[in-house]
Amino acid sequence: MSARLIGVLLVLVCAGVEGLAQICLKQSTRQAGRRAGWIATGVGLFVVEALLYTAALQRLEVSVAYSLGAMSFVFVALGAAWLLGEALPMTRRIGIACIVAGCAVLASGG
Amino acid sequence: MSEQTPSSSPVGRRVAAVLAIAIALDTLGQLLWKLAASRLPATLSPEALLQSIERDPLPLLVIGVFVLQLVNWLVVLERVDLSYAQPLTALSYVTVCLLSAWLFGERLDLHKGLGVLLVLAGVALVSASPARRKSP
């Protein structure tokens, strides 16, 4: 695997971890009894994400890594819809499609 | 809901200023993080990380920028709706792209420009959609 491909995969994992972290933080506002646990899990996930993103930056241009990180918006929106039952209105769906298309363009760049 | 803003402009000057600071700090954080990452050892073991931070405090500066960014973001959210502020911060995709080309000599061509603009539009659309659905 090329360094670039590893970098792209690392950012995608980061975006997924970010999505999980955000869902944990949102859960902390919904389950008062387990608030501290959800927040601690969310913050722990942010630390893991920071390490993975650092490894990604060692392999990618920052302009590519940062933009690919927008996949977290996609994972957050989809995760919130599936796990939390949040709505997925048409504007958000079009936005998700634009982000995925843009990331595909960036990841395919030479 | 957002606070009342001067009728002469859609957003108050202070709101515009804190939003500009938010974009600037986003951009600064990314550029410094890239610089810090490129100076770190290839294997990111905890010991290696701590040793290199002793020699080169740049990672601490990155953390400092993100703390400032969080504080400034809370000021933004005090003054305007999240659904107004969040799409605007997507502008930092453009500033990171331009400044990384200028400072680090990163490639900047039509291909990358198209990708970044699609991401920018997508983030703006995702975060501009209604914040909360009506309760069932």
gemmi code that builds the backbone of each chain (N, CA, C; Angstrom):
import gemmi

chains = {
    "A": [
        ("MET", (0.840, -1.199, 0.000), (0.000, 0.000, 0.000), (0.874, 1.248, 0.000)),
        ("SER", (0.495, 2.211, -0.817), (1.269, 3.456, -0.856), (1.004, 4.262, 0.403)),
        ("ALA", (1.956, 5.154, 0.744), (1.780, 6.020, 1.922), (0.502, 6.827, 1.770)),
        ("ARG", (0.228, 7.264, 0.535), (-0.965, 8.086, 0.306), (-2.246, 7.329, 0.641)),
        ("LEU", (-2.305, 6.059, 0.184), (-3.504, 5.256, 0.444), (-3.687, 5.037, 1.943)),
        ("ILE", (-2.564, 4.738, 2.637), (-2.641, 4.562, 4.094), (-3.149, 5.847, 4.739)),
        ("GLY", (-2.638, 6.989, 4.263), (-3.080, 8.277, 4.797), (-4.571, 8.485, 4.610)),
        ("VAL", (-5.073, 8.175, 3.393), (-6.500, 8.338, 3.106), (-7.326, 7.451, 4.040)),
        ("LEU", (-6.891, 6.188, 4.196), (-7.626, 5.268, 5.074), (-7.617, 5.769, 6.522)),
        ("LEU", (-6.451, 6.301, 6.971), (-6.356, 6.820, 8.342), (-7.353, 7.949, 8.560)),
        ("VAL", (-7.476, 8.870, 7.565), (-8.427, 9.987, 7.730), (-9.859, 9.455, 7.765)),
        ("LEU", (-10.147, 8.429, 6.945), (-11.503, 7.864, 6.960), (-11.818, 7.242, 8.325)),
        ("VAL", (-10.818, 6.524, 8.906), (-11.027, 5.962, 10.253), (-11.240, 7.102, 11.253)),
        ("CYS", (-10.421, 8.174, 11.125), (-10.588, 9.359, 11.986), (-12.010, 9.886, 11.907)),
        ("ALA", (-12.524, 10.009, 10.687), (-13.868, 10.562, 10.494), (-14.905, 9.662, 11.158)),
        ("GLY", (-14.708, 8.338, 11.065), (-15.613, 7.404, 11.719), (-15.545, 7.531, 13.235)),
        ("VAL", (-14.310, 7.646, 13.776), (-14.128, 7.805, 15.221), (-14.772, 9.111, 15.683)),
        ("GLU", (-14.601, 10.161, 14.878), (-15.221, 11.458, 15.195), (-16.747, 11.323, 15.267)),
        ("GLY", (-17.296, 10.580, 14.286), (-18.749, 10.369, 14.280), (-19.208, 9.672, 15.563)),
        ("LEU", (-18.473, 8.608, 15.964), (-18.814, 7.898, 17.209), (-18.711, 8.830, 18.412)),
        ("ALA", (-17.633, 9.654, 18.431), (-17.421, 10.574, 19.558), (-18.592, 11.555, 19.664)),
        ("GLN", (-19.013, 12.090, 18.521), (-20.114, 13.067, 18.546), (-21.397, 12.407, 19.033)),
        ("ILE", (-21.617, 11.152, 18.614), (-22.831, 10.449, 19.041), (-22.777, 10.201, 20.557)),
        ("CYS", (-21.574, 9.872, 21.091), (-21.429, 9.712, 22.541), (-21.773, 11.011, 23.259)),
        ("LEU", (-21.279, 12.138, 22.720), (-21.549, 13.422, 23.370), (-23.041, 13.735, 23.333)),
        ("LYS", (-23.667, 13.419, 22.190), (-25.106, 13.658, 22.095), (-25.856, 12.767, 23.095)),
        ("GLN", (-25.420, 11.503, 23.222), (-26.043, 10.584, 24.184), (-25.929, 11.117, 25.605)),
        ("SER", (-24.811, 11.810, 25.898), (-24.616, 12.337, 27.256), (-25.707, 13.340, 27.597)),
        ("THR", (-26.302, 13.971, 26.581), (-27.374, 14.936, 26.850), (-28.725, 14.243, 26.954)),
        ("ARG", (-28.776, 12.960, 26.537), (-30.062, 12.251, 26.531), (-30.211, 11.291, 27.699)),
        ("GLN", (-29.083, 10.824, 28.249), (-29.138, 9.883, 29.368), (-28.456, 10.513, 30.571)),
        ("ALA", (-29.214, 11.268, 31.351), (-28.636, 12.032, 32.458), (-27.859, 11.119, 33.418)),
        ("GLY", (-28.341, 9.903, 33.651), (-27.708, 9.009, 34.613), (-26.309, 8.566, 34.216)),
        ("ARG", (-26.071, 8.471, 32.914), (-24.757, 7.997, 32.434), (-23.959, 9.114, 31.775)),
        ("ARG", (-24.239, 10.343, 32.157), (-23.667, 11.497, 31.487), (-22.136, 11.448, 31.466)),
        ("ALA", (-21.534, 11.276, 32.660), (-20.072, 11.318, 32.755), (-19.437, 10.220, 31.907)),
        ("GLY", (-20.054, 9.028, 31.907), (-19.514, 7.909, 31.140), (-19.493, 8.207, 29.643)),
        ("TRP", (-20.595, 8.764, 29.141), (-20.659, 9.092, 27.705), (-19.638, 10.163, 27.346)),
        ("ILE", (-19.506, 11.185, 28.229), (-18.558, 12.268, 27.932), (-17.133, 11.728, 27.939)),
        ("ALA", (-16.807, 10.878, 28.947), (-15.454, 10.306, 29.031), (-15.150, 9.475, 27.780)),
        ("THR", (-16.138, 8.682, 27.325), (-15.940, 7.879, 26.124), (-15.697, 8.790, 24.913)),
        ("GLY", (-16.500, 9.857, 24.820), (-16.350, 10.799, 23.698), (-14.974, 11.437, 23.681)),
        ("VAL", (-14.524, 11.902, 24.854), (-13.215, 12.560, 24.921), (-12.103, 11.558, 24.607)),
        ("GLY", (-12.223, 10.325, 25.138), (-11.237, 9.286, 24.836), (-11.137, 9.033, 23.336)),
        ("LEU", (-12.289, 9.017, 22.660), (-12.297, 8.813, 21.216), (-11.606, 9.975, 20.500)),
        ("PHE", (-11.779, 11.213, 21.019), (-11.112, 12.371, 20.411), (-9.595, 12.233, 20.500)),
        ("VAL", (-9.084, 11.692, 21.625), (-7.635, 11.516, 21.778), (-7.124, 10.505, 20.743)),
        ("VAL", (-7.845, 9.377, 20.606), (-7.474, 8.370, 19.603), (-7.473, 9.012, 18.213)),
        ("GLU", (-8.506, 9.816, 17.951), (-8.618, 10.458, 16.641), (-7.428, 11.388, 16.381)),
        ("ALA", (-7.007, 12.148, 17.420), (-5.897, 13.087, 17.256), (-4.616, 12.335, 16.866)),
        ("LEU", (-4.368, 11.171, 17.504), (-3.167, 10.390, 17.181), (-3.233, 9.862, 15.748)),
        ("LEU", (-4.413, 9.337, 15.356), (-4.568, 8.800, 14.002), (-4.406, 9.909, 12.958)),
        ("TYR", (-4.953, 11.100, 13.256), (-4.870, 12.203, 12.293), (-3.428, 12.682, 12.145)),
        ("THR", (-2.670, 12.650, 13.274), (-1.257, 13.011, 13.196), (-0.528, 12.044, 12.260)),
        ("ALA", (-0.818, 10.757, 12.405), (-0.199, 9.758, 11.519), (-0.615, 10.004, 10.074)),
        ("ALA", (-1.869, 10.427, 9.865), (-2.343, 10.712, 8.506), (-1.598, 11.903, 7.918)),
        ("LEU", (-1.379, 12.943, 8.755), (-0.693, 14.157, 8.271), (0.756, 13.865, 7.889)),
        ("GLN", (1.318, 12.786, 8.463), (2.692, 12.424, 8.088), (2.732, 11.823, 6.684)),
        ("ARG", (1.575, 11.468, 6.146), (1.529, 10.808, 4.844), (0.805, 11.596, 3.764)),
        ("LEU", (0.054, 12.642, 4.162), (-0.785, 13.377, 3.204), (-0.518, 14.870, 3.280)),
        ("GLU", (-0.845, 15.580, 2.198), (-0.874, 17.038, 2.242), (-1.986, 17.451, 3.208)),
        ("VAL", (-1.767, 18.550, 3.953), (-2.780, 18.963, 4.927), (-4.054, 19.405, 4.216)),
        ("SER", (-3.914, 19.966, 3.013), (-5.111, 20.402, 2.281), (-5.996, 19.203, 1.929)),
        ("VAL", (-5.381, 18.042, 1.651), (-6.153, 16.833, 1.336), (-6.701, 16.212, 2.624)),
        ("ALA", (-5.839, 16.080, 3.648), (-6.267, 15.423, 4.895), (-7.425, 16.174, 5.543)),
        ("TYR", (-7.304, 17.502, 5.612), (-8.326, 18.307, 6.281), (-9.660, 18.200, 5.539)),
        ("SER", (-9.606, 18.276, 4.210), (-10.853, 18.210, 3.438), (-11.481, 16.820, 3.536)),
        ("LEU", (-10.644, 15.764, 3.491), (-11.178, 14.399, 3.631), (-11.839, 14.212, 4.996)),
        ("GLY", (-11.352, 14.957, 5.990), (-11.926, 14.871, 7.327), (-13.399, 15.252, 7.347)),
        ("ALA", (-13.865, 15.935, 6.302), (-15.286, 16.306, 6.218), (-16.182, 15.075, 6.134)),
        ("MET", (-15.586, 13.899, 5.867), (-16.387, 12.665, 5.885), (-17.008, 12.458, 7.272)),
        ("SER", (-16.447, 13.114, 8.307), (-17.049, 12.988, 9.636), (-18.483, 13.527, 9.631)),
        ("PHE", (-18.733, 14.577, 8.830), (-20.101, 15.106, 8.729), (-21.040, 14.033, 8.185)),
        ("VAL", (-20.535, 13.246, 7.221), (-21.343, 12.183, 6.620), (-21.628, 11.107, 7.667)),
        ("PHE", (-20.552, 10.679, 8.386), (-20.736, 9.620, 9.386), (-21.632, 10.093, 10.530)),
        ("VAL", (-21.470, 11.372, 10.925), (-22.313, 11.905, 12.006), (-23.772, 11.916, 11.570)),
        ("ALA", (-24.026, 12.416, 10.346), (-25.417, 12.530, 9.884), (-26.051, 11.145, 9.739)),
        ("LEU", (-25.293, 10.192, 9.143), (-25.843, 8.845, 8.953), (-25.991, 8.127, 10.293)),
        ("GLY", (-24.962, 8.247, 11.154), (-25.018, 7.597, 12.466), (-26.160, 8.156, 13.300)),
        ("ALA", (-26.350, 9.494, 13.246), (-27.415, 10.115, 14.026), (-28.780, 9.659, 13.515)),
        ("ALA", (-28.880, 9.458, 12.195), (-30.157, 9.006, 11.626), (-30.446, 7.565, 12.050)),
        ("TRP", (-29.410, 6.693, 11.962), (-29.639, 5.274, 12.263), (-29.721, 4.994, 13.754)),
        ("LEU", (-28.765, 5.576, 14.522), (-28.661, 5.220, 15.941), (-29.539, 6.087, 16.827)),
        ("LEU", (-29.704, 7.371, 16.467), (-30.451, 8.280, 17.337), (-31.820, 8.621, 16.767)),
        ("GLY", (-32.105, 8.151, 15.545), (-33.407, 8.432, 14.961), (-33.597, 9.874, 14.522)),
        ("GLU", (-32.465, 10.598, 14.276), (-32.595, 11.982, 13.820), (-33.014, 12.016, 12.346)),
        ("ALA", (-33.611, 13.140, 11.949), (-34.119, 13.270, 10.581), (-32.974, 13.449, 9.584)),
        ("LEU", (-33.237, 13.087, 8.330), (-32.256, 13.253, 7.262), (-32.945, 14.017, 6.123)),
        ("PRO", (-33.121, 15.345, 6.291), (-33.850, 16.116, 5.276), (-33.074, 16.194, 3.950)),
        ("MET", (-33.789, 16.606, 2.900), (-33.206, 16.566, 1.548), (-31.932, 17.404, 1.436)),
        ("THR", (-31.917, 18.628, 2.032), (-30.705, 19.456, 1.962), (-29.504, 18.686, 2.506)),
        ("ARG", (-29.713, 17.986, 3.620), (-28.615, 17.255, 4.246), (-28.174, 16.102, 3.357)),
        ("ARG", (-29.131, 15.440, 2.694), (-28.768, 14.338, 1.789), (-27.930, 14.849, 0.618)),
        ("ILE", (-28.343, 15.997, 0.048), (-27.575, 16.569, -1.069), (-26.180, 16.957, -0.586)),
        ("GLY", (-26.108, 17.537, 0.622), (-24.816, 17.907, 1.202), (-23.910, 16.695, 1.364)),
        ("ILE", (-24.486, 15.592, 1.877), (-23.726, 14.347, 2.052), (-23.173, 13.873, 0.709)),
        ("ALA", (-24.023, 13.928, -0.330), (-23.582, 13.499, -1.665), (-22.427, 14.365, -2.160)),
        ("CYS", (-22.512, 15.687, -1.931), (-21.436, 16.602, -2.347), (-20.134, 16.276, -1.619)),
        ("ILE", (-20.212, 16.038, -0.303), (-18.997, 15.740, 0.469), (-18.357, 14.447, -0.034)),
        ("VAL", (-19.194, 13.403, -0.229), (-18.651, 12.115, -0.690), (-17.991, 12.285, -2.055)),
        ("ALA", (-18.654, 13.041, -2.949), (-18.085, 13.265, -4.286), (-16.764, 14.029, -4.180)),
        ("GLY", (-16.742, 15.093, -3.373), (-15.526, 15.889, -3.219), (-14.385, 15.064, -2.651)),
        ("CYS", (-14.680, 14.214, -1.652), (-13.640, 13.379, -1.045), (-13.125, 12.343, -2.043)),
        ("ALA", (-14.037, 11.815, -2.879), (-13.610, 10.858, -3.900), (-12.654, 11.534, -4.885)),
        ("VAL", (-12.981, 12.776, -5.266), (-12.108, 13.532, -6.177), (-10.742, 13.740, -5.524)),
        ("LEU", (-10.747, 14.151, -4.245), (-9.482, 14.432, -3.551), (-8.650, 13.166, -3.361)),
        ("ALA", (-9.326, 12.068, -2.993), (-8.603, 10.821, -2.742), (-8.013, 10.262, -4.033)),
        ("SER", (-8.655, 10.562, -5.168), (-8.185, 10.023, -6.450), (-7.060, 10.866, -7.036)),
        ("GLY", (-6.814, 12.055, -6.430), (-5.791, 12.951, -6.972), (-4.403, 12.336, -6.927)),
        ("GLY", (-3.540, 12.721, -7.846), (-2.215, 12.109, -7.966), (-1.240, 12.485, -6.886)),
    ],
    "B": [
        ("MET", (-32.197, 31.217, 19.660), (-32.282, 32.239, 18.611), (-31.141, 33.238, 18.760)),
        ("SER", (-30.798, 33.896, 17.648), (-29.688, 34.832, 17.713), (-30.127, 36.110, 18.417)),
        ("GLU", (-29.145, 36.842, 18.916), (-29.435, 38.121, 19.548), (-29.837, 39.129, 18.490)),
        ("GLN", (-30.397, 40.235, 18.949), (-30.677, 41.299, 17.992), (-29.352, 41.854, 17.494)),
        ("THR", (-29.273, 42.152, 16.209), (-28.043, 42.684, 15.652), (-28.348, 44.066, 15.095)),
        ("PRO", (-27.322, 44.929, 14.948), (-27.566, 46.267, 14.424), (-28.301, 46.188, 13.088)),
        ("SER", (-29.298, 47.063, 12.889), (-30.115, 46.965, 11.697), (-29.332, 47.362, 10.453)),
        ("SER", (-28.194, 48.067, 10.643), (-27.438, 48.531, 9.482), (-26.779, 47.367, 8.745)),
        ("SER", (-26.430, 46.274, 9.444), (-25.777, 45.141, 8.788), (-26.474, 43.861, 9.237)),
        ("PRO", (-26.461, 42.818, 8.373), (-27.114, 41.568, 8.744), (-26.479, 40.939, 9.977)),
        ("VAL", (-25.177, 41.069, 10.121), (-24.496, 40.557, 11.307), (-23.724, 41.704, 11.921)),
        ("GLY", (-23.651, 41.738, 13.248), (-22.865, 42.770, 13.896), (-21.392, 42.614, 13.558)),
        ("ARG", (-20.659, 43.710, 13.740), (-19.227, 43.650, 13.449), (-18.505, 42.683, 14.368)),
        ("ARG", (-18.942, 42.642, 15.624), (-18.270, 41.743, 16.574), (-18.499, 40.291, 16.191)),
        ("VAL", (-19.717, 39.983, 15.706), (-19.994, 38.611, 15.279), (-19.118, 38.263, 14.085)),
        ("ALA", (-19.025, 39.200, 13.129), (-18.167, 38.972, 11.968), (-16.732, 38.738, 12.414)),
        ("ALA", (-16.296, 39.504, 13.422), (-14.916, 39.372, 13.899), (-14.682, 38.002, 14.540)),
        ("VAL", (-15.597, 37.566, 15.414), (-15.359, 36.270, 16.072), (-15.465, 35.119, 15.068)),
        ("LEU", (-16.319, 35.286, 14.041), (-16.394, 34.244, 13.001), (-15.097, 34.194, 12.202)),
        ("ALA", (-14.551, 35.382, 11.885), (-13.275, 35.428, 11.158), (-12.172, 34.800, 12.003)),
        ("ILE", (-12.194, 35.078, 13.308), (-11.187, 34.482, 14.206), (-11.346, 32.957, 14.220)),
        ("ALA", (-12.603, 32.476, 14.205), (-12.839, 31.027, 14.213), (-12.213, 30.377, 12.981)),
        ("ILE", (-12.403, 31.007, 11.811), (-11.832, 30.450, 10.578), (-10.305, 30.524, 10.621)),
        ("ALA", (-9.784, 31.661, 11.128), (-8.329, 31.828, 11.212), (-7.714, 30.783, 12.143)),
        ("LEU", (-8.357, 30.522, 13.296), (-7.806, 29.556, 14.247), (-7.896, 28.126, 13.705)),
        ("ASP", (-9.007, 27.818, 13.016), (-9.132, 26.513, 12.338), (-7.942, 26.298, 11.403)),
        ("THR", (-7.685, 27.329, 10.595), (-6.633, 27.249, 9.579), (-5.263, 27.141, 10.235)),
        ("LEU", (-5.009, 28.019, 11.220), (-3.723, 28.010, 11.925), (-3.479, 26.646, 12.574)),
        ("GLY", (-4.522, 26.106, 13.220), (-4.394, 24.806, 13.884), (-3.989, 23.716, 12.906)),
        ("GLN", (-4.635, 23.685, 11.739), (-4.319, 22.653, 10.740), (-2.881, 22.803, 10.231)),
        ("LEU", (-2.472, 24.054, 9.929), (-1.130, 24.266, 9.376), (-0.064, 23.907, 10.404)),
        ("LEU", (-0.279, 24.303, 11.680), (0.695, 23.977, 12.727), (0.725, 22.472, 12.978)),
        ("TRP", (-0.463, 21.823, 12.905), (-0.536, 20.366, 13.140), (0.264, 19.633, 12.059)),
        ("LYS", (0.102, 20.110, 10.819), (0.866, 19.503, 9.711), (2.367, 19.651, 9.966)),
        ("LEU", (2.772, 20.857, 10.368), (4.184, 21.124, 10.626), (4.689, 20.222, 11.764)),
        ("ALA", (3.887, 20.131, 12.846), (4.269, 19.305, 13.991), (4.375, 17.836, 13.578)),
        ("ALA", (3.390, 17.353, 12.802), (3.371, 15.938, 12.398), (4.589, 15.609, 11.543)),
        ("SER", (4.980, 16.544, 10.679), (6.102, 16.251, 9.787), (7.422, 16.223, 10.551)),
        ("ARG", (7.445, 16.812, 11.770), (8.670, 16.792, 12.571), (8.712, 15.625, 13.546)),
        ("LEU", (7.568, 14.946, 13.747), (7.526, 13.828, 14.690), (8.156, 12.584, 14.068)),
        ("PRO", (8.627, 11.637, 14.936), (9.159, 10.385, 14.394), (8.074, 9.597, 13.671)),
        ("ALA", (8.493, 8.744, 12.736), (7.522, 8.016, 11.910), (6.653, 7.081, 12.747)),
        ("THR", (7.263, 6.461, 13.779), (6.467, 5.587, 14.646), (5.996, 6.387, 15.851)),
        ("LEU", (4.669, 6.422, 16.034), (4.105, 7.294, 17.063), (3.875, 6.535, 18.370)),
        ("SER", (4.946, 6.000, 18.958), (4.787, 5.356, 20.273), (4.686, 6.452, 21.327)),
        ("PRO", (4.032, 6.169, 22.476), (3.893, 7.191, 23.525), (5.250, 7.740, 23.971)),
        ("GLU", (6.262, 6.854, 24.117), (7.583, 7.332, 24.560), (8.181, 8.276, 23.533)),
        ("ALA", (8.118, 7.859, 22.264), (8.690, 8.684, 21.200), (8.000, 10.041, 21.152)),
        ("LEU", (6.667, 10.048, 21.366), (5.912, 11.296, 21.349), (6.390, 12.234, 22.464)),
        ("LEU", (6.487, 11.666, 23.705), (6.888, 12.489, 24.845), (8.297, 13.030, 24.659)),
        ("GLN", (9.207, 12.156, 24.148), (10.589, 12.585, 23.941), (10.666, 13.733, 22.950)),
        ("SER", (9.889, 13.621, 21.844), (10.007, 14.658, 20.826), (9.333, 15.954, 21.276)),
        ("ILE", (8.302, 15.838, 22.151), (7.667, 17.061, 22.658), (8.632, 17.819, 23.577)),
        ("GLU", (9.513, 17.050, 24.300), (10.528, 17.710, 25.123), (11.470, 18.548, 24.267)),
        ("ARG", (11.809, 18.014, 23.105), (12.737, 18.734, 22.225), (12.028, 19.843, 21.455)),
        ("ASP", (10.782, 19.602, 21.073), (10.091, 20.483, 20.132), (8.654, 20.680, 20.623)),
        ("PRO", (8.376, 21.849, 21.239), (7.063, 22.041, 21.874), (5.927, 22.362, 20.897)),
        ("LEU", (6.174, 22.223, 19.598), (5.150, 22.594, 18.617), (3.803, 21.883, 18.842)),
        ("PRO", (3.806, 20.566, 19.173), (2.509, 19.917, 19.424), (1.719, 20.592, 20.540)),
        ("LEU", (2.432, 21.131, 21.563), (1.734, 21.825, 22.645), (1.075, 23.099, 22.126)),
        ("LEU", (1.768, 23.772, 21.185), (1.207, 24.977, 20.571), (-0.069, 24.634, 19.805)),
        ("VAL", (-0.047, 23.468, 19.120), (-1.237, 23.017, 18.387), (-2.404, 22.855, 19.357)),
        ("ILE", (-2.134, 22.201, 20.503), (-3.188, 22.006, 21.501), (-3.682, 23.364, 21.999)),
        ("GLY", (-2.732, 24.302, 22.220), (-3.100, 25.645, 22.666), (-4.036, 26.331, 21.684)),
        ("VAL", (-3.733, 26.206, 20.381), (-4.583, 26.820, 19.350), (-5.989, 26.231, 19.403)),
        ("PHE", (-6.074, 24.899, 19.616), (-7.402, 24.279, 19.643), (-8.190, 24.678, 20.890)),
        ("VAL", (-7.494, 24.922, 22.007), (-8.188, 25.409, 23.208), (-8.752, 26.811, 22.937)),
        ("LEU", (-7.905, 27.695, 22.341), (-8.361, 29.041, 21.969), (-9.564, 28.965, 21.035)),
        ("GLN", (-9.488, 28.027, 20.082), (-10.548, 27.865, 19.101), (-11.857, 27.487, 19.804)),
        ("LEU", (-11.744, 26.582, 20.791), (-12.945, 26.157, 21.531), (-13.562, 27.343, 22.273)),
        ("VAL", (-12.694, 28.131, 22.956), (-13.184, 29.291, 23.708), (-13.868, 30.274, 22.756)),
        ("ASN", (-13.198, 30.570, 21.625), (-13.765, 31.513, 20.651), (-15.077, 30.986, 20.078)),
        ("TRP", (-15.134, 29.654, 19.867), (-16.346, 29.053, 19.295), (-17.538, 29.213, 20.240)),
        ("LEU", (-17.251, 29.096, 21.548), (-18.328, 29.285, 22.525), (-18.829, 30.732, 22.484)),
        ("VAL", (-17.917, 31.686, 22.234), (-18.325, 33.095, 22.077), (-19.222, 33.236, 20.845)),
        ("VAL", (-18.821, 32.561, 19.740), (-19.641, 32.593, 18.509), (-21.045, 32.079, 18.820)),
        ("LEU", (-21.106, 30.921, 19.494), (-22.409, 30.282, 19.726), (-23.288, 31.098, 20.673)),
        ("GLU", (-22.644, 31.920, 21.541), (-23.428, 32.800, 22.401), (-24.162, 33.844, 21.580)),
        ("ARG", (-23.586, 34.219, 20.430), (-24.104, 35.352, 19.687), (-24.979, 34.966, 18.502)),
        ("VAL", (-24.712, 33.827, 17.862), (-25.518, 33.449, 16.698), (-25.905, 31.970, 16.778)),
        ("ASP", (-26.884, 31.583, 15.946), (-27.316, 30.194, 15.881), (-26.210, 29.325, 15.293)),
        ("LEU", (-26.140, 28.081, 15.774), (-25.167, 27.124, 15.241), (-25.377, 26.925, 13.742)),
        ("SER", (-26.656, 26.884, 13.318), (-26.949, 26.605, 11.910), (-26.517, 27.763, 11.016)),
        ("TYR", (-26.295, 28.948, 11.615), (-25.766, 30.066, 10.844), (-24.235, 30.022, 10.826)),
        ("ALA", (-23.631, 29.726, 11.991), (-22.177, 29.812, 12.130), (-21.451, 28.632, 11.475)),
        ("GLN", (-21.978, 27.419, 11.665), (-21.266, 26.214, 11.222), (-20.964, 26.202, 9.709)),
        ("PRO", (-21.964, 26.506, 8.833), (-21.662, 26.472, 7.396), (-20.560, 27.445, 7.005)),
        ("LEU", (-20.495, 28.602, 7.705), (-19.479, 29.604, 7.371), (-18.078, 29.102, 7.663)),
        ("THR", (-17.938, 28.263, 8.719), (-16.605, 27.798, 9.073), (-16.050, 26.834, 8.012)),
        ("ALA", (-16.929, 26.355, 7.127), (-16.446, 25.504, 6.026), (-15.498, 26.279, 5.119)),
        ("LEU", (-15.526, 27.615, 5.220), (-14.591, 28.437, 4.438), (-13.142, 28.099, 4.762)),
        ("SER", (-12.906, 27.506, 5.946), (-11.524, 27.187, 6.300), (-10.943, 26.086, 5.387)),
        ("TYR", (-11.802, 25.331, 4.679), (-11.258, 24.382, 3.688), (-10.502, 25.141, 2.595)),
        ("VAL", (-11.050, 26.327, 2.224), (-10.400, 27.134, 1.182), (-9.119, 27.762, 1.712)),
        ("THR", (-9.177, 28.323, 2.935), (-7.983, 28.993, 3.463), (-6.851, 27.989, 3.708)),
        ("VAL", (-7.189, 26.776, 4.210), (-6.152, 25.757, 4.425), (-5.520, 25.379, 3.087)),
        ("CYS", (-6.347, 25.237, 2.065), (-5.864, 24.845, 0.736), (-4.911, 25.905, 0.174)),
        ("LEU", (-5.326, 27.181, 0.235), (-4.501, 28.255, -0.327), (-3.212, 28.441, 0.466)),
        ("LEU", (-3.322, 28.456, 1.806), (-2.134, 28.728, 2.616), (-1.150, 27.562, 2.603)),
        ("SER", (-1.661, 26.315, 2.499), (-0.732, 25.181, 2.457), (0.016, 25.160, 1.126)),
        ("ALA", (-0.629, 25.675, 0.083), (0.066, 25.793, -1.207), (1.157, 26.853, -1.101)),
        ("TRP", (0.816, 27.968, -0.460), (1.750, 29.092, -0.348), (2.906, 28.766, 0.594)),
        ("LEU", (2.591, 28.215, 1.791), (3.613, 28.022, 2.818), (4.387, 26.722, 2.650)),
        ("PHE", (3.678, 25.637, 2.280), (4.343, 24.328, 2.212), (4.554, 23.873, 0.775)),
        ("GLY", (4.131, 24.675, -0.185), (4.281, 24.280, -1.584), (3.429, 23.081, -1.966)),
        ("GLU", (2.276, 22.920, -1.281), (1.398, 21.795, -1.648), (0.766, 22.063, -3.016)),
        ("ARG", (0.498, 20.966, -3.713), (-0.073, 21.043, -5.053), (-1.407, 21.796, -5.003)),
        ("LEU", (-1.629, 22.684, -5.983), (-2.918, 23.380, -6.058), (-3.311, 23.420, -7.525)),
        ("ASP", (-4.188, 22.520, -7.936), (-4.606, 22.490, -9.328), (-6.135, 22.378, -9.414)),
        ("LEU", (-6.644, 22.275, -10.635), (-8.088, 22.252, -10.860), (-8.732, 21.064, -10.137)),
        ("HIS", (-8.049, 19.902, -10.227), (-8.532, 18.664, -9.619), (-8.782, 18.874, -8.114)),
        ("LYS", (-7.752, 19.387, -7.417), (-7.885, 19.587, -5.981), (-8.892, 20.686, -5.672)),
        ("GLY", (-8.878, 21.748, -6.497), (-9.831, 22.841, -6.305), (-11.260, 22.341, -6.374)),
        ("LEU", (-11.530, 21.470, -7.354), (-12.881, 20.912, -7.518), (-13.267, 20.095, -6.277)),
        ("GLY", (-12.338, 19.243, -5.820), (-12.616, 18.412, -4.642), (-12.920, 19.262, -3.416)),
        ("VAL", (-12.088, 20.292, -3.189), (-12.267, 21.141, -2.008), (-13.591, 21.908, -2.097)),
        ("LEU", (-13.938, 22.398, -3.309), (-15.189, 23.156, -3.451), (-16.410, 22.264, -3.223)),
        ("LEU", (-16.350, 21.006, -3.709), (-17.463, 20.076, -3.463), (-17.632, 19.825, -1.968)),
        ("VAL", (-16.485, 19.617, -1.283), (-16.542, 19.389, 0.164), (-17.120, 20.618, 0.864)),
        ("LEU", (-16.642, 21.812, 0.471), (-17.134, 23.072, 1.055), (-18.650, 23.192, 0.889)),
        ("ALA", (-19.126, 22.962, -0.332), (-20.568, 23.067, -0.590), (-21.321, 22.030, 0.238)),
        ("GLY", (-20.787, 20.816, 0.288), (-21.445, 19.741, 1.031), (-21.554, 20.041, 2.517)),
        ("VAL", (-20.448, 20.508, 3.113), (-20.462, 20.816, 4.550), (-21.448, 21.950, 4.816)),
        ("ALA", (-21.449, 22.973, 3.932), (-22.374, 24.094, 4.113), (-23.818, 23.592, 4.065)),
        ("LEU", (-24.117, 22.692, 3.113), (-25.491, 22.180, 2.984), (-25.878, 21.308, 4.177)),
        ("VAL", (-24.970, 20.415, 4.588), (-25.289, 19.515, 5.714), (-25.558, 20.337, 6.970)),
        ("SER", (-24.704, 21.339, 7.209), (-24.877, 22.064, 8.472), (-25.912, 23.173, 8.366)),
        ("ALA", (-26.367, 23.488, 7.140), (-27.396, 24.520, 7.009), (-28.798, 23.937, 7.078)),
        ("SER", (-28.928, 22.599, 6.986), (-30.274, 22.024, 6.999), (-30.878, 22.158, 8.399)),
        ("PRO", (-32.207, 22.058, 8.497), (-32.897, 22.353, 9.755), (-32.251, 21.654, 10.949)),
        ("ALA", (-32.054, 22.401, 12.031), (-31.310, 21.878, 13.185), (-32.110, 20.815, 13.927)),
        ("ARG", (-33.427, 20.932, 13.951), (-34.201, 19.995, 14.749), (-35.548, 19.762, 14.071)),
        ("ARG", (-35.942, 18.495, 13.983), (-37.252, 18.243, 13.394), (-38.339, 18.482, 14.444)),
        ("LYS", (-39.545, 18.659, 13.962), (-40.661, 18.847, 14.902), (-40.825, 17.580, 15.733)),
        ("SER", (-41.155, 17.756, 17.000), (-41.313, 16.558, 17.842), (-42.538, 15.775, 17.368)),
        ("PRO", (-42.429, 14.438, 17.394), (-43.493, 13.598, 16.846), (-44.785, 13.713, 17.663)),
    ],
}
model = gemmi.Model(1)
for chain_id, residues in chains.items():
    chain = gemmi.Chain(chain_id)
    for i, (resn, *xyz) in enumerate(residues, 1):
        res = gemmi.Residue()
        res.name, res.seqid = resn, gemmi.SeqId(i, " ")
        for name, pos in zip(("N", "CA", "C"), xyz):
            atom = gemmi.Atom()
            atom.name, atom.element = name, gemmi.Element(name[0])
            atom.pos, atom.b_iso = gemmi.Position(*pos), 0.0
            res.add_atom(atom)
        chain.add_residue(res)
    model.add_chain(chain)
structure = gemmi.Structure()
structure.add_model(model)
structure.setup_entities()
